[in-house]
Amino acid sequence: MNASVEETLISVWRQALVEDFGTVTLESGSYSVRRTSRSRLREVDFKFEGQMLRGLEQNPKTQSRWVQLSREGKKVMQCLRDRQYIANVVDGKVQFYGHSGRGE
């Protein structure tokens, strides 16, 4: 059974941010979690249904509506496709931006 995009994003979030794994394992393969050079945020590039996506830990030093949640200690992951934000995962819940997240 193939995982949905929501299940996949939650799995990436859980493995990278909650469980602090160095590698995220999905149906499509295993992907290394690394740190960004400037802010040392965790990020992971992974494949879902033939598309490359990126999970990026929310930077608590930026201006965003998600920053407050991050500052409160919640694990917030931004999800990108083609350098555009498509969704956020907070506390195991996915919030898509507009129509950009589901199968487009």
Buried (B, 14 or more C-beta within 10 A) or exposed (E): EEBBBBBBBBBBBBBBBEEEBEEBEBEBEEBEBEEEEEEEBBBBBBBBEEEEBBBBBBBBEEEBEBBEBBEEEEBBBBBBBEEEBBBBBBEEEBEBEEEEBEEE
